[in-house]
Amino acid sequence: MTMLVTIERDGPVAIVTLNRPEAMNALSRALRAELATAMRTVAADDDVRCVILTGAGDRAFTAGLDLKELGSDTSNLGAANAEGANENPVKAIEQCAKPVIGAINGVAITGGFEVALACDILIAGENARFADTHARVGIMPGWGLSQKLSRMIGIGRAKELSLSGNFLDARTAAQWGLVNRVVPQADLLAEAKRLANDIAGVEPVMVQTYKRLIDEGYGMTFSDGMAHEHAASSAANRQVAAGDVEARRRAVMERGRGQSA
């Protein structure tokens, strides 16, 4: 039987791939469950320092919930949103302590858009396109799209996308700040791996702690986030030894010289 989600290891980087290209990697109930399990698996693997999430083929990252499946049975639709549900892949991505890079290789539509937004960093191939068709399909979002998108690109742009159902191309997505950058389709996975290895080269506890600090502050007001950072910084930095700082300073300088060469 073909696995609906695969995990490949490249040193400290895990590549999680939605593997249903014949159906544009649509999120059937079985695929949702496998993706959630895959994310929990890589999250629990101490040898994994960074995760890349992508889709098989060049057509789709994921076309979202499997509408053919829902067309015959909507009884499990609400269950997909449950916080602790085994088939809630967005929650599993969000709860992964390791940074998750979304390598968007094609369309990311509706529920697939929500899966993309659960990632920490998005790199798009030239084939990438985004669309929120919740309103057109008549299904309300339950994985955070109505709240995350406006915070990322502004409320006016978010309303334009969500209320029209129109597609957003990769270049415009980058201009709007939705994705970090757009790369040639053939270079997408290599570019994602380069960034993942850069992140993997940082001490993992520091990366995970810093990621959590950013995420926690993002959900607060600015003043509360500043206070939260101050408290976290004061507690953590008291534990830093001068010798460690000097050694890391030298490593940072050496790396900077290498990158400028």
C-alpha positions as CSV (number, residue, x, y, z in Angstrom):
1,M,0.0,0.0,0.0
2,T,1.3,3.5,-0.9
3,M,2.0,5.7,2.1
4,L,-0.1,8.9,2.0
5,V,2.7,10.7,3.9
6,T,6.4,9.9,3.7
7,I,9.3,10.9,5.9
8,E,12.8,11.1,4.5
9,R,15.9,12.0,6.5
10,D,18.7,14.1,5.2
11,G,21.1,14.4,8.2
12,P,19.4,16.5,10.9
13,V,16.6,17.5,8.5
14,A,13.3,15.5,8.1
15,I,11.4,16.0,4.8
16,V,7.7,15.2,5.3
17,T,5.9,14.8,2.0
18,L,2.2,14.6,1.3
19,N,2.1,11.7,-1.1
20,R,-1.2,11.7,-2.9
21,P,-0.3,13.5,-6.2
22,E,-3.1,11.8,-8.2
23,A,-5.6,13.7,-6.1
24,M,-3.5,16.9,-5.7
25,N,-2.5,15.7,-2.3
26,A,-6.1,16.4,-1.1
27,L,-6.5,16.0,2.7
28,S,-8.6,12.9,3.0
29,R,-9.4,11.7,6.5
30,A,-6.7,9.0,6.2
31,L,-4.1,11.5,4.9
32,R,-4.9,14.0,7.7
33,A,-4.3,11.2,10.3
34,E,-1.0,10.2,8.7
35,L,0.2,13.7,8.5
36,A,-0.6,14.4,12.1
37,T,1.2,11.1,13.0
38,A,4.2,12.0,10.9
39,M,4.5,15.4,12.5
40,R,4.4,13.9,16.0
41,T,7.0,11.4,14.9
42,V,9.6,13.9,13.7
43,A,8.8,16.1,16.7
44,A,9.7,13.3,19.0
45,D,13.0,12.4,17.2
46,D,15.9,14.1,19.0
47,D,18.1,13.7,15.9
48,V,15.7,15.9,13.8
49,R,16.5,19.6,14.2
50,C,14.4,21.0,11.4
51,V,11.4,19.8,9.3
52,I,10.5,20.5,5.7
53,L,6.9,19.9,4.7
54,T,6.1,19.7,1.0
55,G,3.8,17.9,-1.5
56,A,4.5,15.2,-4.1
57,G,4.5,16.4,-7.7
58,D,4.5,19.9,-9.2
59,R,0.7,20.6,-9.2
60,A,-0.2,20.8,-5.6
61,F,1.2,21.3,-2.1
62,T,-2.3,20.3,-1.1
63,A,-5.7,21.1,-2.6
64,G,-7.3,21.1,0.9
65,L,-9.9,18.8,2.3
66,D,-11.0,16.0,0.0
67,L,-14.3,17.5,-1.3
68,K,-15.2,14.2,-3.1
69,E,-15.0,12.4,0.3
70,L,-17.0,15.2,2.0
71,G,-19.5,15.1,-0.8
72,S,-20.6,11.7,0.3
73,D,-20.1,12.1,4.1
74,T,-19.7,15.2,6.2
75,S,-20.1,13.4,9.5
76,N,-16.4,13.7,10.3
77,L,-15.9,17.3,9.2
78,G,-16.2,18.8,12.7
79,A,-13.9,16.1,14.1
80,A,-11.1,17.3,11.9
81,N,-11.0,20.6,13.9
82,A,-10.8,19.0,17.4
83,E,-7.8,20.1,19.3
84,G,-6.8,16.6,20.3
85,A,-8.0,14.8,17.2
86,N,-5.5,12.3,15.6
87,E,-6.5,13.7,12.2
88,N,-5.8,17.4,13.0
89,P,-2.6,18.0,11.1
90,V,-2.5,21.7,11.6
91,K,-2.4,21.3,15.4
92,A,0.3,18.7,15.1
93,I,2.4,21.1,12.9
94,E,1.8,24.0,15.3
95,Q,2.8,21.9,18.3
96,C,6.1,20.7,16.7
97,A,8.9,22.3,18.7
98,K,11.3,22.0,15.7
99,P,11.0,24.7,13.0
100,V,8.9,23.7,10.1
101,I,9.6,25.0,6.6
102,G,6.8,24.8,4.1
103,A,8.2,24.2,0.6
104,I,5.1,25.1,-1.4
105,N,5.4,23.3,-4.6
106,G,2.0,24.0,-6.1
107,V,-1.5,25.1,-5.1
108,A,-2.3,25.5,-1.5
109,I,-6.1,25.7,-1.4
110,T,-8.4,26.3,1.6
111,G,-7.5,23.6,4.1
112,G,-4.2,23.3,2.3
113,F,-3.7,27.1,2.8
114,E,-4.3,26.5,6.5
115,V,-1.7,23.7,6.5
116,A,0.8,26.1,4.9
117,L,0.1,28.8,7.4
118,A,0.8,26.4,10.2
119,C,4.5,26.2,9.1
120,D,7.0,28.6,10.6
121,I,8.6,29.7,7.3
122,L,7.3,29.4,3.7
123,I,9.4,29.1,0.6
124,A,7.4,29.0,-2.7
125,G,8.2,27.5,-6.0
126,E,7.1,29.4,-9.1
127,N,4.1,27.0,-9.5
128,A,2.8,27.9,-6.0
129,R,-0.6,29.6,-5.8
130,F,-2.8,30.2,-2.7
131,A,-6.6,30.4,-2.5
132,D,-9.2,30.4,0.3
133,T,-12.4,28.9,-1.1
134,H,-14.1,28.3,2.2
135,A,-16.9,30.8,1.4
136,R,-17.5,29.3,-2.1
137,V,-17.6,25.8,-0.7
138,G,-19.8,26.8,2.2
139,I,-17.5,25.5,4.9
140,M,-16.2,27.7,7.7
141,P,-12.5,27.6,8.4
142,G,-11.5,25.8,11.6
143,W,-7.7,25.6,11.4
144,G,-7.0,29.3,11.9
145,L,-7.2,30.8,8.4
146,S,-9.7,33.6,9.4
147,Q,-7.3,34.8,12.1
148,K,-3.8,34.1,10.8
149,L,-4.1,35.5,7.3
150,S,-5.2,39.0,8.3
151,R,-2.3,39.2,10.8
152,M,0.2,38.2,8.1
153,I,-1.0,40.3,5.1
154,G,-3.4,42.9,6.5
155,I,-7.1,42.7,7.0
156,G,-8.1,44.2,3.6
157,R,-6.0,41.8,1.6
158,A,-7.2,38.9,3.7
159,K,-10.8,39.8,3.1
160,E,-10.1,40.2,-0.6
161,L,-8.8,36.6,-0.8
162,S,-11.3,35.0,1.6
163,L,-14.5,36.7,0.4
164,S,-13.7,36.3,-3.4
165,G,-12.0,32.8,-3.4
166,N,-9.5,34.2,-5.9
167,F,-6.0,32.7,-6.4
168,L,-2.9,34.5,-5.3
169,D,0.2,33.8,-7.3
170,A,3.6,33.2,-5.8
171,R,5.2,36.5,-6.7
172,T,2.4,38.5,-5.2
173,A,2.4,36.3,-2.2
174,A,6.0,37.3,-1.6
175,Q,5.3,41.0,-2.2
176,W,2.5,40.7,0.4
177,G,4.7,39.0,2.9
178,L,2.9,35.7,2.9
179,V,6.0,33.7,1.8
180,N,9.6,34.5,2.5
181,R,10.7,34.1,-1.1
182,V,10.0,32.5,-4.5
183,V,12.6,30.3,-6.2
184,P,12.6,28.3,-9.5
185,Q,10.5,25.2,-9.2
186,A,13.5,22.9,-9.8
187,D,15.4,24.6,-6.9
188,L,12.6,24.5,-4.3
189,L,13.6,21.5,-2.2
190,A,17.3,22.3,-2.4
191,E,16.6,25.9,-1.2
192,A,14.5,24.6,1.6
193,K,17.2,22.1,2.6
194,R,19.9,24.9,2.6
195,L,17.8,26.9,5.0
196,A,16.9,23.9,7.1
197,N,20.6,23.0,7.5
198,D,21.4,26.6,8.5
199,I,18.8,26.3,11.3
200,A,20.0,22.8,12.2
201,G,23.5,24.3,12.8
202,V,22.2,26.3,15.8
203,E,22.0,24.7,19.2
204,P,18.6,22.9,19.1
205,V,17.4,23.9,22.6
206,M,18.1,27.5,21.8
207,V,16.2,27.3,18.5
208,Q,13.2,25.6,20.1
209,T,13.1,28.1,23.0
210,Y,13.4,31.1,20.7
211,K,10.7,29.7,18.4
212,R,8.4,29.3,21.3
213,L,9.1,32.8,22.5
214,I,8.2,34.3,19.1
215,D,5.0,32.2,18.9
216,E,3.8,33.0,22.4
217,G,4.5,36.7,21.9
218,Y,2.7,36.7,18.5
219,G,-0.5,35.8,20.3
220,M,-0.2,38.7,22.8
221,T,-0.6,42.5,22.6
222,F,2.7,44.2,21.8
223,S,3.2,45.4,25.4
224,D,2.4,42.0,26.8
225,G,4.8,40.4,24.3
226,M,7.5,42.8,25.4
227,A,7.0,42.0,29.0
228,H,7.0,38.3,28.2
229,E,10.3,38.6,26.4
230,H,11.8,40.6,29.3
231,A,10.8,37.9,31.8
232,A,12.0,35.0,29.6
233,S,15.3,36.8,28.8
234,S,16.0,37.7,32.4
235,A,15.5,34.1,33.5
236,A,17.5,32.5,30.6
237,N,20.4,34.9,30.4
238,R,21.3,34.5,34.0
239,Q,22.4,31.0,33.1
240,V,24.8,32.0,30.3
241,A,28.5,31.6,31.0
242,A,31.0,34.1,29.7
243,G,33.2,31.4,28.2
244,D,30.3,30.0,26.2
245,V,29.6,33.5,24.8
246,E,33.2,34.0,23.7
247,A,33.3,30.6,22.0
248,R,30.1,31.3,20.2
249,R,31.2,34.8,19.2
250,R,34.2,33.3,17.5
251,A,32.1,30.7,15.7
252,V,29.6,33.5,14.5
253,M,32.5,35.6,13.2
254,E,34.0,32.6,11.4
255,R,30.7,31.8,9.8
256,G,30.1,35.4,8.8
257,R,33.5,35.5,7.1
258,G,32.6,32.3,5.2
259,Q,29.3,33.7,4.0
260,S,30.9,36.9,2.7
261,A,33.6,35.1,0.8
